[in-house]
Amino acid sequence: MAEQNKAPLLEVNDLSMHFTTKKRGKTNTVKAVDHVSFNIYPGETFGMVGESGCGKTTCGRTIIRLYDPTGGTMLYNGQEISGKMTKEKRKFITENIAMVFQDPIASLNPRMTVQEIIGEGLKVRGMSDPKEREALVIDMLQRVGLQAEHATRYPHEFSGGQRQRIGIARALIVKPSMIIADEPVSALDVSVQAQVINLLNDLKEEFGLTIMFIAHNLSVVKYFCDRIAVMYFGKLVELATSDELFANPCHPYTKALLSAIPLPDPVSEKGRLRITYEPPKDQDESLLSYHTVSEGHIVYCTDEEFEAMLHKA
């Protein structure tokens, strides 16, 4: 686990990403990410979990600047990556942060060979020698468990797990210091998921990577991540180490998520009660704030709810 007495590699402060839609003359604002703050430390695997639509993918895409944030600041290695985009800022981001996308089919251009897909980042960086690019691509293919002859093939010739390995190779070829992995195993079979997770773990050690791992499968996150942030409707509602979150969940939404993890025993699974979370419809957001449960463990709730949590603990 990364040492948190070091300076953060990524600092996200009060980040918001709102989308405005118009329907039948009415303007609606969707708060996909709403005033979210967290730090990621060098060498850490930082997990972000939540149900579909909670804002975790939008958060990752905003960090890498696929979206322009509505508000807040982001610092990477002490340098601001939020605010107005410039060529220098874009270059800095792409040199340091890469993304592995969720869909291993849609994220790969079907008209490009694997060699062209993986080597595109090198070409954009100015590596004009095709032989040099080819050598680096083949080396990276082998590092992710594929073969040199795969370089001349097209994405449709591969399985889902192999396509995701190609996506990982594309991200790593430019030697970033951080990877944002957006649900990289959600579209894969369970056996293939384990292979890809183990591959990411090995590559993290080999390249000294820091990983932001976005997922909805809590069992995978527990195994893979050092700390876990729980998102709910654009808000970060709980943040703790992996062990602490599973041993002492405080927010009722976190408890609901954990109760949904299936058990391998069909007898106990049949009679097990799941927790549901329905926040009060008239809840005043101005009363909600972050409270510290223990060192590194924070929860987003009212003062009254926090006192009740401490009393139950």
C-alpha positions in Angstrom: 0.0 0.0 0.0 1.2 3.5 -0.8 2.6 5.6 2.0 0.2 8.4 2.7 2.8 10.5 4.5 4.1 11.3 1.0 2.7 14.2 -1.1 -0.4 13.2 -3.1 0.2 12.4 -6.8 -3.4 13.5 -7.7 -5.4 16.0 -5.7 -9.0 16.5 -6.5 -10.6 19.4 -4.7 -14.4 20.2 -4.8 -14.7 18.7 -8.3 -18.1 19.1 -10.1 -19.2 18.0 -13.5 -22.7 19.1 -14.4 -24.5 18.5 -17.7 -27.3 20.7 -18.9 -30.1 19.3 -21.0 -33.1 20.9 -22.7 -36.4 19.1 -23.3 -39.6 20.7 -24.4 -38.2 24.1 -23.6 -37.2 23.2 -20.1 -33.6 23.2 -19.0 -32.5 20.5 -16.6 -29.1 20.2 -14.9 -27.7 16.7 -14.1 -25.1 16.8 -11.3 -23.1 13.8 -12.4 -20.2 14.7 -10.1 -21.0 17.2 -7.3 -18.3 18.7 -5.0 -16.1 15.6 -4.8 -12.7 15.7 -3.1 -10.0 13.0 -2.6 -6.3 12.4 -3.0 -4.5 9.5 -4.7 -0.9 8.7 -3.5 2.0 7.4 -5.5 2.0 3.7 -6.0 -1.6 3.4 -4.7 -4.5 1.5 -6.2 -7.5 3.8 -5.5 -10.9 2.2 -6.0 -14.1 4.1 -6.8 -17.4 2.1 -6.6 -21.1 2.7 -6.9 -24.1 1.7 -8.9 -24.6 2.6 -12.6 -25.1 6.3 -13.0 -23.5 7.4 -9.8 -20.8 9.5 -11.5 -17.7 7.4 -11.1 -17.0 7.1 -14.8 -17.7 10.8 -15.3 -15.2 11.5 -12.5 -12.5 9.5 -14.2 -13.2 11.1 -17.6 -13.1 14.6 -16.0 -9.8 14.0 -14.4 -8.2 13.0 -17.8 -10.0 16.0 -19.3 -12.3 14.3 -21.7 -14.8 16.6 -20.0 -14.2 20.2 -18.9 -15.1 20.4 -15.2 -17.9 22.6 -14.1 -16.0 23.6 -10.9 -13.2 22.6 -8.6 -9.5 22.1 -9.0 -7.3 19.1 -9.9 -3.5 19.0 -9.3 -1.3 16.3 -10.7 2.2 16.1 -9.1 1.7 19.6 -7.9 0.7 21.0 -11.3 -2.8 22.2 -12.0 -4.6 20.1 -14.7 -8.0 21.8 -14.3 -9.0 25.2 -15.7 -8.6 26.4 -19.3 -7.1 23.7 -21.5 -3.8 24.7 -23.3 -1.5 22.7 -25.5 1.1 22.5 -22.7 -1.5 21.3 -20.2 -2.9 18.7 -22.7 0.6 17.5 -23.3 1.3 17.2 -19.6 -1.9 15.2 -19.0 -1.4 12.8 -21.9 2.2 12.2 -20.8 1.3 11.3 -17.3 -2.2 9.9 -17.2 -3.7 7.2 -19.5 -7.1 5.5 -19.5 -8.3 1.9 -20.0 -11.9 2.1 -21.1 -14.8 -0.1 -20.1 -15.9 -1.5 -23.4 -13.1 -3.4 -25.1 -15.0 -3.5 -28.4 -16.2 0.1 -28.8 -12.9 1.6 -27.5 -10.8 0.0 -30.4 -11.0 1.3 -34.0 -12.1 -1.7 -36.1 -10.4 -0.3 -39.2 -6.9 -0.2 -37.5 -4.6 -3.1 -36.9 -3.5 -3.8 -33.3 -0.1 -2.4 -34.2 -1.6 0.9 -35.4 -3.9 1.1 -32.3 -1.2 0.6 -29.8 1.4 2.6 -31.6 -0.8 5.6 -32.2 0.2 7.3 -29.0 3.9 7.0 -29.9 3.1 8.5 -33.3 1.3 11.4 -31.7 4.3 11.9 -29.4 6.5 12.4 -32.5 8.2 9.0 -32.9 8.4 9.0 -36.7 10.5 5.8 -37.2 8.0 3.0 -37.9 10.5 0.2 -37.1 11.1 1.7 -33.7 7.4 2.0 -33.0 6.9 -1.6 -34.2 9.6 -2.9 -31.8 8.0 -1.1 -28.8 4.5 -2.3 -29.8 5.6 -6.0 -30.0 7.4 -5.7 -26.7 4.3 -4.2 -25.0 2.1 -6.9 -26.6 4.3 -9.6 -25.0 4.2 -7.9 -21.7 0.4 -8.0 -21.6 0.3 -11.7 -22.6 -0.2 -11.5 -26.3 2.0 -12.6 -29.2 4.1 -10.7 -31.8 2.0 -12.1 -34.7 -1.1 -10.4 -33.1 0.2 -7.0 -34.2 -1.1 -7.3 -37.8 -4.6 -8.5 -36.8 -7.7 -6.4 -36.4 -9.8 -6.1 -33.1 -12.7 -8.3 -34.3 -10.2 -11.3 -34.5 -9.8 -11.2 -30.7 -11.8 -12.3 -27.6 -13.1 -9.8 -25.1 -10.2 -10.5 -22.7 -7.6 -10.1 -25.5 -9.2 -6.8 -26.6 -8.9 -5.5 -23.0 -5.2 -6.5 -23.0 -4.8 -4.5 -26.2 -6.4 -1.6 -24.4 -4.1 -1.9 -21.5 -1.1 -2.1 -23.9 -2.3 1.1 -25.6 -2.4 2.9 -22.3 1.0 1.7 -21.1 2.9 2.2 -24.4 3.3 5.9 -23.6 4.8 5.1 -20.1 2.3 7.0 -17.9 2.7 7.3 -14.2 -1.0 6.8 -13.6 -3.8 4.8 -15.2 -7.5 5.3 -14.8 -9.1 1.9 -15.3 -12.8 2.4 -16.0 -14.5 -0.9 -15.2 -11.9 -2.8 -17.3 -13.4 -6.2 -16.4 -17.1 -5.6 -16.2 -17.7 -6.9 -19.8 -15.6 -10.1 -19.3 -16.3 -13.6 -18.0 -15.4 -14.2 -14.4 -12.4 -16.4 -15.2 -11.1 -13.8 -17.7 -11.7 -11.0 -15.1 -9.2 -12.7 -12.7 -6.6 -12.9 -15.5 -6.9 -9.2 -16.3 -6.8 -8.1 -12.7 -3.7 -10.2 -12.1 -2.2 -8.7 -15.2 -2.9 -5.2 -13.9 -1.3 -6.1 -10.6 1.8 -7.4 -12.2 2.1 -4.4 -14.5 1.6 -2.0 -11.6 4.6 -3.5 -9.9 6.7 -3.7 -13.1 6.1 -0.1 -14.2 5.6 1.5 -10.7 2.1 2.6 -11.6 -0.6 4.4 -9.6 -4.1 3.2 -10.5 -7.5 4.7 -10.1 -9.8 1.6 -10.5 -13.4 2.3 -11.2 -15.8 -0.6 -10.7 -19.1 -1.8 -9.4 -18.0 -5.3 -8.4 -17.0 -4.9 -4.7 -15.4 -8.3 -4.5 -12.9 -7.3 -7.2 -12.3 -3.9 -5.5 -11.6 -5.5 -2.1 -8.9 -7.7 -3.6 -7.3 -5.1 -5.8 -7.5 -1.7 -4.1 -5.8 -0.1 -1.2 -8.5 2.5 -0.5 -12.1 2.7 -1.7 -14.3 5.7 -2.3 -18.1 5.1 -2.5 -20.1 7.3 -4.9 -23.8 7.9 -4.7 -25.7 10.2 -7.1 -22.6 12.3 -7.8 -21.5 12.5 -4.1 -18.6 10.8 -2.4 -20.4 9.3 0.6 -17.7 7.2 2.2 -13.9 6.8 1.9 -11.7 4.3 3.8 -9.1 1.7 3.4 -10.3 -1.5 1.8 -10.0 -3.5 5.1 -11.7 -0.8 7.1 -14.6 -0.3 4.6 -15.5 -4.0 4.6 -15.0 -4.4 8.4 -16.7 -1.2 9.5 -19.0 0.3 6.8 -20.8 3.4 8.2 -22.9 5.0 5.5 -26.2 3.2 4.9 -25.6 3.2 1.2 -22.2 1.4 1.7 -24.0 -1.2 3.9 -26.6 -1.7 1.1 -23.8 -2.2 -1.5 -22.0 -4.7 0.7 -25.2 -6.6 1.4 -25.7 -7.1 -2.3 -22.4 -9.1 -2.7 -23.5 -12.7 -3.5 -22.3 -15.5 -1.3 -21.0 -18.8 -2.6 -23.4 -20.8 -0.3 -26.9 -21.2 -1.9 -28.5 -22.1 1.4 -27.4 -18.9 3.2 -27.9 -16.9 0.1 -31.5 -17.9 -0.1 -32.4 -16.7 3.3 -30.1 -13.7 3.4 -31.7 -10.2 3.8 -30.4 -7.4 1.7 -30.2 -3.8 3.0 -31.9 -1.1 0.9 -31.1 2.5 1.1 -33.7 5.2 0.4 -32.5 8.7 1.6 -35.2 11.0 2.9 -36.8 12.9 0.0 -36.9 16.1 2.1 -33.3 15.9 3.3 -31.7 19.3 3.5 -28.3 19.1 1.7 -27.0 22.1 3.7 -27.0 19.8 6.8 -24.7 17.2 5.1 -21.0 17.4 5.7 -17.9 15.1 5.9 -17.2 13.5 9.3 -14.1 11.6 10.4 -14.9 8.1 11.7 -11.2 7.2 12.2 -7.9 8.1 10.6 -8.5 8.0 6.8 -12.1 7.0 7.2 -14.6 9.7 6.3 -18.4 9.6 5.8 -20.8 12.1 4.3 -23.9 12.6 6.5 -25.7 14.9 8.9 -24.4 15.5 12.5 -27.3 13.6 13.8 -26.7 10.6 11.5 -23.0 10.6 12.5 -23.8 10.5 16.2 -26.1 7.5 15.5 -23.3 5.8 13.7 -20.9 6.3 16.5 -23.5 5.0 19.0 -24.1 1.8 17.0 -20.3 1.3 16.7 
